[in-house]
Amino acid sequence: MSQPFRVELVRAVAAAEGVEPEELDLVLEEYVDTDAIELLATHEGASWTLSFELPRHNVTVTSDGLILVDGIREETWAPSQL
């Protein structure tokens, strides 16, 4: 994976907001346990989907490596490389 999962998640939410990642005024860990998502991703062969809410967005992360913000594909990540 080129970037850690948290970075990919921040990039996806920032893209949905129309801002650069460093301009995002949101601490993801206040809304979701990113360590738990990374742990979930270590279960090779498992198929899963995790959805959570942020103040202005619904986010879905899948075992296939998709990050959807409000149902729109914003980023991909490589769960097998965590």
C-alpha positions as CSV (number, residue, x, y, z in Angstrom):
1,M,0.0,0.0,0.0
2,S,1.4,3.4,-0.9
3,Q,-0.1,5.2,2.0
4,P,-1.2,4.1,5.5
5,F,-4.9,3.5,5.7
6,R,-5.6,6.6,7.8
7,V,-4.0,8.8,5.2
8,E,-6.2,7.2,2.4
9,L,-9.2,7.7,4.6
10,V,-8.4,11.4,5.3
11,R,-7.8,11.9,1.6
12,A,-11.2,10.4,0.7
13,V,-13.0,12.6,3.2
14,A,-11.1,15.7,2.2
15,A,-11.9,15.0,-1.5
16,A,-15.6,14.8,-0.6
17,E,-15.3,18.2,1.2
18,G,-13.4,19.7,-1.7
19,V,-10.4,20.6,0.4
20,E,-6.8,19.4,0.7
21,P,-6.2,16.8,3.4
22,E,-4.3,19.2,5.6
23,E,-7.3,21.6,5.5
24,L,-9.7,19.0,6.8
25,D,-11.0,20.2,10.2
26,L,-11.9,16.7,11.5
27,V,-10.2,14.2,13.7
28,L,-11.3,10.8,12.3
29,E,-10.4,9.0,15.5
30,E,-13.2,10.9,17.3
31,Y,-15.7,9.1,15.1
32,V,-14.2,5.7,14.2
33,D,-11.4,3.5,15.5
34,T,-9.0,3.4,12.6
35,D,-6.9,0.8,14.4
36,A,-9.9,-1.5,14.5
37,I,-10.3,-1.2,10.7
38,E,-6.7,-2.0,10.1
39,L,-7.0,-5.0,12.4
40,L,-10.1,-6.1,10.6
41,A,-8.2,-5.8,7.3
42,T,-5.6,-8.3,8.4
43,H,-8.1,-11.2,8.2
44,E,-7.2,-12.3,4.7
45,G,-10.0,-13.9,2.7
46,A,-12.7,-12.3,4.9
47,S,-15.3,-10.3,3.2
48,W,-16.6,-7.3,5.1
49,T,-18.1,-3.8,4.9
50,L,-17.9,-1.2,7.6
51,S,-20.0,2.0,7.5
52,F,-19.8,4.9,9.9
53,E,-21.0,8.5,10.1
54,L,-19.1,11.7,10.2
55,P,-20.7,15.0,10.9
56,R,-21.4,15.7,7.2
57,H,-20.8,12.3,5.5
58,N,-21.5,8.6,5.5
59,V,-18.3,6.6,4.9
60,T,-18.1,2.9,3.9
61,V,-14.9,0.9,3.8
62,T,-14.8,-2.5,2.3
63,S,-12.5,-5.5,2.4
64,D,-11.9,-5.0,-1.4
65,G,-10.1,-1.8,-0.6
66,L,-12.8,0.7,-1.5
67,I,-13.5,3.9,0.5
68,L,-16.9,5.4,-0.4
69,V,-17.9,8.8,0.9
70,D,-21.7,9.4,0.6
71,G,-21.8,6.4,-1.8
72,I,-19.1,7.9,-4.1
73,R,-15.8,6.1,-4.6
74,E,-13.2,8.5,-3.4
75,E,-10.1,6.3,-2.7
76,T,-8.9,2.7,-2.8
77,W,-6.5,1.1,-0.4
78,A,-4.8,-2.3,-0.2
79,P,-6.0,-4.1,2.9
80,S,-3.6,-7.1,2.2
81,Q,-0.6,-4.8,2.6
82,L,-1.4,-3.6,6.1
